[in-house]
């Protein structure tokens, strides 16, 4: 069964890719991944660590965010921003909206916990749920947020190239071809839970949301309507769910030894032109394409840049370590 998302000319003109991570939306996808038995075994270590740290309020939230099936949308707004600000928005959700949202969720998901039906009228219960939402973020995402952010940022150059070379059609077709199919003027999104629905965008356009934990397409009601898709398809979250080590003196010194004048220029060029191809990198740095490719390989292996393949091109962008290295002041 599918969601059929209908586009008008105005909707196509206003379709875009999210510019920044959406912490609570990503948290819901992480919560689903935590509970799913079909998720890759490479997430097992992350699951084990996370489950050991779950608080009782966090488990309440998990009860509302199953591995498969709908969950109350007021808990996971598709908005960018700071976590504390977003949590405050959830705490301030009008009780009428909470009540209506829970009734709709219960209609589509009869297994909703009985206590959830009291959330709109029980202030202390609702406050405990909001506390659990913060606890869950601390447990699932906070230790790895820099890695997740870098993963999502690396996806943007790929989508930009798709948009530039093939327009909105290519962007919609290639974002998640296993679960999404473009049949102009309708985007069909395959749903694993048997849902069948027609969605009108009403001129607001579609928001495409890259996600670290998404392995299929997730449709979220708007406005605007959003569809989540797996970010950076040539990478997987398995290497992102190991806590990032803090770059120490040894690693910084080792990376610095790689950078002669030309390699520093290459790294700086990538920083100033994120998403540039190897050919563009060579032209901007004033070196041969073969030399640009060689330097990019060394910088990538050192963890200073990341590269994504788009058709026959490699698109390069800076990593947090590369940025930190460029920002390190010279010793006098």
N, C-alpha and C positions, 0 to 999 in steps of 0.2 A: 504494500500500500504506500501511497505517496502524499506529500504535501505539494500542491500545485500553486506556485507563487506567480501571480499574474502581473505583468509589467505594462505600463503605458510609456509613451515617449518621455514624459516627465520623470518617471521612475528610473528609466535607463540613464537619464542625464544626472540623476542624483545618487546613483549607486556608487559606493566607495568602500575602501578598506579602512578598518579602524586604525587610527593614528597612534594609539597608545594601548597598553595592556588594560584589561578590565578585571581587577582583582577578584571581585565577588562572583562574577560570571565564571572566571577560570576556577574559582574555588569549588563551584558546583560540579564542574567537569572532573576536578581532582577527587571530589567526594565519590562520584560515580566510579571512577577508576579504582579507588581504594576498595570498593565493595564488589567489583565485578570479578567473576571467576574466569572470564574469557580474555581478560587483559593479558598482555605479554608477560612472560615469566621474568623478564628483565626488570620489571617493577617490583618484584617480590621483596627486595631489600628495603626499598622505600616504604612499602606497605608494612613490613614488620616493624620498622622504626616508628612509623606514624601510629600504628595501632597501640603500641606500648605507651604512647603519650596522650591518648585521647582522654579528655575529661568527661564527666557525666553530662554536662550541658552540650559538649561537642557531639556526643552520641545522640542526643535529642535531634540535633540538626541532621545527622546522617539518616535518622529515621524518616525525615522528610525529603531526602535526596537519594532515592534508590538507584541501584545500578542501571535499571531500565525502568522507564515510566516517567510520568510528569511529576513535577514538584512545584510548590508555590513560588510564583515568579517574584514576589516581593523580597525574597531572601537572596536573590542573585541578579540584581539589576545589571543590564549590559551597559555599564558606564565606566569611563576611565576616572581616575582620581586617586587620592590617598585613601588607604584602608580605613583610617579612623573616620574620615569624612563620610565615606560610603556606609560604614556601620551606623553612624549617626542618622543617615538618611533612612536606613532600615528601621531604626528605633522610632523614627518619626512618622512611619507609615500610617496614614489614617486608618483607624480601626474598621471603618466601613469597607475600605479596600481589602484589608486583611480578611474580613468575614466573607466578602464576595469571592476573593481569590481561593480561600480554603474550600468554599462550597463547590466551586468549579473543579478544583483539584480532587475533591472527594467524589464528584460525579464521574470523573475519568479514572479514578484510582480508588476503588472501594476499600483497599487495605490500609488506607490512611489511619495512623494511630488515633485511638479515641480521644486522647488528651489534646490532640491538635485542634479539635473542634472548639476548644475553650479559649484558644489563643486570643481571639478578638475581644473577649470579655474579662480575661484574667490578666491583670497588669503584671503581677509578679511572675506568672508563667511566661508571658511574652518577654519580659526582661531577662529571664533565665535563658530563653532561646537565643536572644541577641548576644548574650554573654558567650553562649556556645558557638555562635557564628565566629566571633573573634578568636575563641580558643581553637577552632578548627583551622582558621587561617594560619595561626601561629604554628600549628602542628604540621599542616600539609604543605603550605607554600612559603611561609616566611624564611625558613632556613635556606631556601634555594632561589629566592626571588630574583637575584641578579642574573642567575643562569637562565631562568625563565624569560626574563626581560630581553636578554641578549638573543635568545632563541626566537622570540617573536619579532624583534627588530630585524633579524636576518631574513625574515620572510618578505619584508616589504620590497626590497629591490627586485625580487623575483616577480611579484605581482605587478610592479611598475613596468617591468619589461614586457610582461604579457599584455598589459593595457596598451603600451606604446606600439607593440608589433601586431596585435590582433584585436584591439578594442575591447569593449565590454563583453562581447561574445566569448573571446578567448579567456578573459578573466573568469567568467562564470563557468566555462566549460572545463577549465583546468584546475580550478581551486580544489575540487574533490571529485574526480570523475567516477569513482566507485559508487558514490552515493548521490551525486547530483548530475542531472542531465538537462541541457538547455534545448528546448523545443520552442523557438520563438513564437509568440512573446511570453512563454511560460517556462519557469525554472522548476523542474520536478526534483523533489528531494525525497529519496527513499527512506522510509521510517521502519525501524525494526520492531516496533510494538503494534504494527497493524493499523496505525492511524491513517485516516484518509480525510483530506481537507483541502478546500480552496482558500487561498489567502490573497487579499487585494492590498496593494501597497498605498493606494490613495494618494499618489503623487509624492510620497515621502522618500521613495527609493529604497534600496536594500543596503544594509550594512553588513559587510563581510568581516568576520572576526577570526583572525588566526588564533590557534590555541595549541598549547603544549600537550594537553592531555586528551584532546578530542581525537577519536579514531574514526568517527563517522560525521555526518552533518547533523547539527543541532539547531532547530528553528526556535527562536524566541520571539514572542509577540512584542510589538512595538507600542507606540511609534518611537523610532522606526523599527520595522521588522528586521531581525538580524539572523544570520546563518553562520554558525561556527564551523571551521574546517581545520584539519591538521596543518600546523605551520611547518614550513621548511621540510618538504617531503623526503629530502635526502638525508635527514637526521631524525633520530627518534628520541623520546624523552628518557630512555634508559641511561644515557650518559649525562643527563641533566639532573637526575634525581639523587646523585651523590653529592653531599654537601661540598660546596666550593671551598678549597683550601685558600687561606689568605696568602697572597704572594709574599714570600719572605725575601730576605736579603740575597740568599743563594740564587733563587730563581730570577730575581730582578737583575742580578749581576750577570747571570748566564745569558739572559735575553739581550742585555746591553752589548755583550761581546759579539752578537750577531750583526750589529748595526754599524756598518761603515757608512760613508757619506751617501752612496747610491741607495743602499737599503733603507736608510733613514728617509731619504727623499721619497722612496716608494711607499713607505708606511705613512708618511705625511700626506701624500697624494690620495691614498685610500681614505684617510681621515677626512680630507676636505671634499672628497667626491664619493660618498658611500654608494655602493651598488654599481660602481664602474666595472666594465669588462676588462679583461686583460689587454685587449687592443686599445681601449681608452686609457688604461693605466699607462701603457707604454708611450702613447702620444703625449699625455699630460706630463709625464716624468722625463720625456725626451730621451728614451732609451729604446732599444730594439724589442719587439714583441717577445722574442725568445728569452731575452734577459729579464723582461718584466715577469714572464711566467716562472722563471727560475727563482727570482727574488720572492714572488708571491708564495711559491711552494715552501721556501724556507721560513717565511713569516707565518704561514699557516701552521706548519709543524711546530713552531715555537709558541703557538697559541695567541699570536698577536693580531691575526686577521682570521676571518672565516670566509669560505667561498661556497657559493651555490651554483649548480649548473642550470643554465637556461638554454635549451636547444644546444647549439654548438659553442656557447660562450660560458665562461666562468665569471660570476659577479662577486666582487670582493667588498667586504665591509670590516670595520674595526671591531675588535673584541674589547671588553672592559680592561683586560690586561694591556692591550696595545695602547688604549687611551691613557692608562695610568703611566705607561712608560714614556709616552710623548709629553705628558704633563709633569714628569719628574724634573725638578730644577737641576741644572748643572752644579756640581760642587765647585766652590771657588777655591 
